[in-house]
């Protein structure tokens, strides 16, 4: 049982590492900012922040909001839901109470820009200034 648990942890760690580097391995880069949209934090609290196909709890659940989402800017509200974009460009809705404007939590001048990738997908392009050396990180919503 202990060996199985250790193996699970190792596989999850390897999987996360591979996923985190996927944008670099595939050679994907942000080619342009996505006008009319902004990065927003998702604060789900005790329950997950579900993403719906339409801005209504009656529509199909299509996922769970991650740490951040790409939302309309200014935020378009419909019946208590904020309008968001998923990676494939389809619209979705997430409870507006779970959304917070993006701001750097590290105080190091990290910015976030929703971007169109070289493969046509959507991602966050985060600019990070490490000791005067700018770096760009691409991550998926």
N, C-alpha and C positions, 0 to 999 in steps of 0.2 A: 504494500500500500504506500509506504514512504517512497520507494523507488518510482512508482507511478506518478506520485505528486511532484517529485523533483523533475521527472521527465516532462510533465505538463508545464511546469514553470519555465523550463529551458525552451520548450517549443514555443510558448507564448512570447518569451523574450526575443527569440530568433525571428518570429513572425513580425513583431513590432518593429524590430530593427530593419527588416526587409521592407516593410510598408513605409517606414519613415524615409527611406532612401529611394523609394520607387520613382519619384519625380526626377531625381538625378540619374538613375539608371536608364530610364526611358529617354532622357535628354529633353524633358519637357521644360519649357520656360514660359514665363508670362510675356505675352506679346503686346498686350494693351490693357489699360484699366477698363473696368466694366462701369460705364457711365450710368448714374442713377441708382447705384447700389453702394452699400457700406458693410463693413464687417461689424457683427454684433455678438456680444457674449451671450451664451445660453446659461441661465441660472435655474436649473430644474428643481432645486430643493430636494425634498425627500422622494418625490416621484420623478420619473424621467419626463423630459419635455418631448412629447410625441410630435412628429411631423406628419401632417395630414395632406392628402392629395389636393384638397380644397380647404379654404378657411372655415371649417366646420367640424365639430366632433362627430358628425354623422357621416362624413366622408371616410374613405379608406385610410388607415394608418399606413404610411409608406416608410417609416423609419423613426429613429430617435435622434433628436438634435445632439450634435457633438458639443465640443467646447465653444465653437463659434459657428455662425451661419452667415450667409450672404443675404442681406435684407434690403428691401427697397429703401431709398433715401430721398426724401423723408419717409419714415416708416408708414406704409399703407396699412391701415387697420380695417378689418372687416369682422364684425361680430365678436370682438375680443381676440382676434388672431392677427398676427403680423404676417405680411406676405414675404416669403423668402424664395430663393432660387436653390435648386439642388444642383449637384455637379453636372448632371446631363442637361441642364438648362430648363428643366421643367419647373413650374411654379409649385409652391406648397404653402402650407399655413402652419404656424406654430403659436402657441398661446402667448399673447403679447406680454403677459405678466412675467414670463420667463426671459424676456429679451432685455439686454442692457447695452448701451452704447459702448463701442470698443474704446479702450484707453490702455496704454501700456501699464502693466502692473509692476514692472521692474524699474520704472523711472529712467530707463536707459535710452529713451527716444525711439522705441520700437514703433513702427507704423504698420498699418495693415491696409492693403488695397485689394478689393475683389478684382480678379484679372481673368482674361481669356487666355488659355494656354495655347501652345503651338499645335496641339492636337484638336483644338476647338472646345475642349472641356473648360470647366470653371475651377478656380482655385483661389486661395489667399496668397498674395505675395506680401511677405513681411520683410521690411527693411530693418536691419539691425546694425547699429554703429558700435563696433567693438574697437575701442582705443583708436578712433579715427579711421578705421578700416571698414567701410560699408560692406555688408554682406546681404544677399537676398535669399530668403528661404521660401520655397513653394510648398504649400500643404493643401490637402483637399478638404472641402467641407464635409 
